[in-house]
C-alpha cells in the first residue's frame, strides 16, 4: 500500500521556515553567542534524552541499554553534560531538546485543529451505522487492555471511561509519531543551528553563511555537466579574501556517510573553477571512537580528506570512554590532544579570526 502523503501544514511544522522561526525565537532570548558557549546552544537545541534509558542520547539506543557497554558510557556522558549545562542529572531532559519540543507543540496545534475540523464530517459518515457497536476512532483494544489496564489496574479504583481511554490512546500514538520525525529534524536542524550560531558570532558581518546551497552558486565553482545532478553542500561559509569553507554537518557518522565524504570531495574538487584551495570540514556529534578516528585519518592522495574534523565538544566522548584502555579510545584521546579532532569552540574562534 502506498504511504499517504502528510498534509503540507503538518510537514511545515518541522519544515525549514518553521525551524527558522523557532531558531529566531530561541536566540532572541539566549543572550550573546560566543565560540565558548556555542556547544551549549547546540545541545540545548538538539540533544535529547533516550526514551528507553532516560539518559542523554549519545549512541544507538539498542546498544545503550542497561548492562551493555554503551549504557555505562551514556551514564558518564549524562553526568558530564548535566554538569556542563548546569542541570541536575534528573532535570537534564528539561534543559535540552528545545527545537524538537517546540516543533511538536506546533505540530500538536495543527493536529488538534484538523481533528476538530473532521469531527463533524466523521459524525455524518458514521450516522448510518449508529447503534450497531462499530469501533470508535482511536480505539486500540490491545493497547487499552494489555498495556494500560493491566499495568495500572492496581492503582485504578475503577476502569476509565471509554472516551478517556480513546483520548489516551490517541495521545500515545501522536507521541510515537512525533518521535519518528526527530531524525529529519536532527539532520537539517543541525545544519540550521550551526548556520545560526555562525551568523550571530562577533565578526560574522565579514562572512556570508549559506545553508544547503547548490555548489555552483558559490564563488569559484562551475555547474556540473548537463547529465549530472547539481551538488548541494550542507553549509558553506564565504569569508574575507575569498576563503571558501564547505561544511559537511552530520550529527552522527554512519558507514554509508563515511563513503559519501570521499564522493562529495571528489565532486567539489572536480567542479572547482577558480584554481584555489577550499576548506572541506566535517562537523559532527558522533561518539563512536572508531568512526571519529576514521574521519580524522581519512586521506585523499597525499593529504587528509578533511581540512578540519570538528566535534560539538570532544570532552563529551572523552568523558564517555573514561579511562578505557581500548586502542580506539586511546587513539581518540591522541587526536583530541593534537587538535586533529577539535572542538566547535576552537574551530569557530579560528573561523572568525
C-alpha positions in Angstrom: 0.0 0.0 0.0 1.3 3.4 -0.9 2.1 5.6 2.1 -0.3 8.5 2.3 1.4 11.9 2.0 1.3 14.1 5.0 -0.7 17.3 4.5 1.6 20.3 3.8 0.6 22.0 7.0 1.9 19.1 9.1 5.1 18.9 7.1 5.6 22.6 7.6 5.5 22.2 11.4 9.1 20.8 11.1 10.0 22.4 7.8 12.7 24.9 7.0 10.7 28.1 7.6 9.3 26.8 10.9 12.8 25.9 12.0 14.0 29.4 11.0 11.2 31.0 13.1 11.9 28.7 16.1 15.6 29.5 16.0 14.9 33.2 15.9 12.7 32.7 18.9 15.3 30.8 20.8 18.3 33.1 20.0 16.1 36.1 20.7 16.2 35.0 24.4 19.5 33.2 24.6 21.9 36.1 25.1 25.2 36.7 23.4 26.6 33.8 21.2 30.3 33.2 21.5 32.6 30.4 20.4 32.8 29.3 24.1 29.1 28.8 24.6 28.2 27.6 21.1 28.3 23.9 22.1 25.9 24.6 24.9 23.4 26.1 22.4 23.8 23.1 20.1 23.0 20.7 23.0 20.1 22.8 24.4 18.6 22.9 21.0 19.2 19.4 19.6 20.4 16.9 22.3 17.7 14.7 23.6 17.2 12.1 26.3 16.6 8.5 25.2 13.1 7.4 26.0 14.2 3.9 27.0 17.0 4.9 29.4 16.2 8.4 30.4 19.8 9.4 29.6 21.3 11.9 27.2 21.4 10.2 23.8 25.0 9.7 22.5 24.8 6.3 20.8 22.3 3.9 19.1 19.6 3.2 21.6 19.6 -0.6 21.2 23.3 -0.7 22.1 23.0 1.6 25.0 20.6 -0.5 27.1 21.3 -1.3 30.7 24.0 -4.0 31.0 25.7 -3.1 27.7 28.9 -1.2 27.4 27.3 2.0 26.0 24.9 2.2 28.9 27.9 2.9 31.2 29.3 5.4 28.7 25.9 7.0 28.4 25.8 7.4 32.2 29.2 9.0 32.1 28.2 11.4 29.3 24.9 12.2 31.0 26.8 13.2 34.1 29.3 15.3 32.2 26.7 17.2 30.1 24.4 17.8 33.0 27.3 19.5 34.9 28.3 21.4 31.8 24.7 22.8 31.3 24.2 23.5 35.0 21.4 21.0 35.4 20.8 18.2 38.0 21.1 14.8 36.3 17.4 14.2 36.8 16.4 17.5 35.3 18.6 17.4 32.2 15.7 16.5 29.9 14.0 19.8 30.6 17.2 21.7 29.6 17.7 20.1 26.2 15.7 19.2 23.1 14.3 22.7 22.7 13.9 22.6 18.9 12.0 19.3 18.8 9.8 20.2 21.8 8.9 23.5 20.2 8.2 21.8 16.9 6.0 19.2 18.4 4.0 21.9 20.1 3.4 23.4 16.7 2.5 20.0 15.2 0.1 19.2 18.1 -1.7 22.5 17.4 -2.1 21.6 13.7 -3.3 18.1 14.5 -5.8 19.4 17.1 -7.2 21.8 14.6 -7.5 19.2 11.9 -9.3 16.8 14.2 -11.7 19.5 15.2 -12.5 20.2 11.6 -13.1 16.5 10.9 -15.3 15.7 13.9 -18.5 16.9 12.3 -17.8 15.1 9.0 -17.0 11.9 10.9 -20.3 12.0 12.8 -22.2 12.3 9.5 -20.2 9.4 8.0 -20.9 7.2 11.0 -24.6 8.1 11.3 -26.0 5.2 9.1 -24.2 2.7 11.4 -25.4 4.1 14.8 -26.4 1.6 17.4 -24.5 -1.3 15.8 -21.4 -1.3 18.0 -18.9 -0.1 15.4 -15.4 0.7 16.9 -14.9 4.3 17.8 -12.0 6.2 16.1 -8.8 5.9 18.2 -9.8 2.6 19.9 -6.9 0.2 20.3 -8.0 -2.9 22.4 -4.5 -4.3 22.6 -3.1 -1.1 24.0 -6.1 -0.4 26.2 -6.2 -3.9 27.8 -2.7 -5.2 27.9 -0.7 -2.1 28.3 -2.8 0.3 30.2 -5.4 -1.5 32.2 -3.2 -4.5 33.2 -0.3 -2.2 34.3 -2.4 0.4 36.0 -5.2 -1.8 37.4 -3.8 -2.0 41.0 -3.9 1.9 41.2 -7.3 2.5 39.5 -10.4 2.4 41.7 -12.5 1.8 38.6 -11.9 1.4 34.8 -11.5 4.7 33.0 -14.5 5.6 30.7 -14.1 4.6 27.0 -13.8 8.3 25.9 -10.8 8.8 28.3 -9.2 5.6 27.0 -9.6 6.7 23.4 -8.1 10.1 24.2 -5.1 8.4 25.9 -4.6 6.0 23.1 -4.6 8.9 20.5 -2.1 10.9 22.6 0.3 7.9 22.8 0.1 7.4 19.1 0.7 11.1 18.4 3.7 11.0 20.7 5.2 8.0 18.9 4.5 9.6 15.5 6.3 12.8 16.6 9.4 10.8 17.7 9.7 9.4 14.2 10.2 13.0 12.9 13.3 13.5 15.1 15.6 12.0 12.5 14.8 14.6 9.9 14.8 17.4 12.4 18.3 16.5 13.7 19.6 16.2 10.2 18.7 19.5 8.7 18.2 21.1 12.1 21.9 20.6 12.9 22.8 22.5 9.7 20.4 25.3 10.6 21.7 25.5 14.2 25.3 25.8 13.0 24.4 28.4 10.5 22.5 30.4 13.1 25.4 30.2 15.5 28.0 31.4 12.9 25.8 34.2 11.8 25.5 35.5 15.4 29.2 35.4 16.3 31.2 38.6 16.8 32.7 39.3 13.4 30.1 37.4 11.5 29.3 40.5 9.3 32.5 39.9 7.3 31.3 36.4 6.4 28.4 35.0 4.3 26.8 31.9 5.6 24.8 29.7 3.2 22.6 26.8 4.3 22.3 23.9 1.9 23.4 25.9 -1.2 23.8 24.5 -4.6 27.6 24.1 -5.2 27.8 26.2 -8.4 26.0 29.1 -6.6 29.2 29.6 -4.6 32.1 31.7 -5.9 34.6 29.7 -7.9 32.6 26.6 -8.6 31.1 25.7 -12.0 27.8 23.8 -12.8 28.1 20.1 -13.4 27.8 18.6 -16.9 24.3 18.6 -18.3 23.6 14.9 -17.4 24.8 15.3 -13.8 22.6 16.3 -10.9 23.6 19.6 -9.2 25.6 19.2 -6.0 24.4 20.6 -2.7 26.6 21.5 0.3 25.3 21.1 3.9 26.7 24.5 4.9 29.1 27.0 3.2 30.9 29.9 4.7 32.4 32.5 2.4 34.9 34.6 4.3 37.3 37.5 3.7 39.9 37.0 1.0 37.6 34.8 -1.0 38.1 32.0 1.5 35.6 29.2 1.0 34.6 26.7 3.7 32.4 23.7 2.7 31.0 22.0 5.7 29.6 18.5 6.0 27.4 18.7 9.0 26.5 15.2 10.3 25.1 14.7 13.8 26.3 11.1 13.6 28.6 9.3 11.1 27.2 6.0 9.7 29.1 3.7 7.4 27.3 4.9 4.3 28.1 8.5 5.2 31.8 7.7 5.5 31.8 6.6 1.9 29.9 9.7 0.8 32.5 12.0 2.2 35.0 10.9 -0.4 32.4 11.1 -3.2 31.4 14.6 -2.1 35.0 15.9 -2.0 35.8 14.4 -5.4 32.8 16.3 -6.9 33.7 19.6 -5.2 37.3 19.4 -6.4 36.3 18.5 -9.9 33.9 21.4 -10.1 36.2 23.9 -8.6 36.8 26.5 -11.3 39.0 29.2 -9.7 42.2 27.3 -9.2 42.2 27.9 -5.5 42.0 25.7 -2.4 38.9 25.4 -0.3 38.4 24.0 3.2 36.4 20.8 3.5 35.3 20.5 7.1 33.3 17.8 9.0 31.3 18.9 12.0 29.7 16.1 14.0 28.4 14.9 17.3 29.5 11.3 16.7 30.6 9.4 19.8 32.0 6.2 18.4 35.8 6.4 18.8 36.5 4.2 15.7 34.3 6.4 13.5 35.8 9.6 14.7 39.3 8.2 14.3 38.5 7.2 10.7 37.3 10.7 9.9 40.5 12.2 11.4 42.7 9.8 9.5 41.0 9.5 6.1 43.2 10.6 3.2 42.9 11.8 -0.4 46.2 11.2 -2.2 48.9 12.8 -0.1 46.7 14.9 2.3 43.9 14.4 4.8 40.4 14.4 3.3 39.1 16.9 5.8 40.8 20.2 6.5 39.3 20.1 10.0 37.3 17.5 11.9 35.2 19.3 14.5 33.2 17.8 17.3 30.4 19.7 19.2 32.5 19.1 22.3 35.2 16.4 22.2 35.2 16.4 26.0 31.9 14.6 25.8 33.2 11.4 24.1 36.3 11.5 26.3 34.0 11.6 29.3 32.0 8.7 27.9 35.0 6.5 27.4 36.7 7.5 30.7 39.9 5.6 31.4 39.2 2.9 28.7 42.3 1.0 27.6 40.7 0.2 24.2 43.0 1.1 21.3 40.3 3.2 19.6 39.6 5.2 22.8 43.3 5.9 23.3 43.7 7.0 19.7 40.7 9.3 20.0 42.4 11.0 23.0 45.5 11.5 20.9 43.5 13.1 18.1 41.9 15.5 20.7 45.2 16.3 22.3 46.9 17.0 18.9 44.0 19.2 17.8 43.2 16.9 14.8 39.8 16.4 16.4 39.0 20.0 17.5 36.1 21.5 19.5 33.4 23.6 17.9 34.7 26.4 20.2 38.2 26.3 18.7 37.0 26.0 15.1 34.6 28.9 15.4 37.4 31.0 17.0 39.7 30.3 14.1 36.8 30.9 11.6 36.2 34.5 12.8 40.0 35.0 13.2 
